[in-house]
Amino acid sequence: PSPPSLPSPPLSPPPSPPSPLPPPPSPPPPLSLSKPRTSAGSTAFASKFLAKVTDGKSKTFGKSKKQTSPWFSAKVTTENQQPIGYVTVTPDTKNKPSKAKRYLKDFEIWVGKKAGEKAVKCGGPFAWSEIKKGPVTAPCEAAKSKHRYVTVILPGKKKTLAFGEIKVWMR
């Protein structure tokens, strides 16, 4: 005699698909910048420079006059006193790479208590191989909360500083 057949196990419902992951948190918006200054030129000139490098378009770019070690500074506006965490500079995308290279190769990013002050270096000199890939982000780990100005400088004689965008984030 054959053994009694066992009842077949009840069908279990199919496994439910894994729940979708929540979207990654979006990065906080960059901080707003004010009180721009440049190494040469009026405050009106500096204001135009700031407007061009904070409009979200890397084709509109701020450009200094040709001089020794030109720089651009702006004050970071924050609601609390957290220190500056990161600075991103985007090369201009309107000019040919050969021109953009001349305007930005070996640039440095600094923070300080006033415009043009080089108190804490965030990064640089940046090689063209790094710049040409797009935005360059430098962490400013040593920045203190008193360092409210970000300065982009292009060291050397007879230099013209130009870039498309600058963004600053808190730590």
Disulfide bonds with the S-S distance in Angstrom:
Cys122-Cys140 2.09
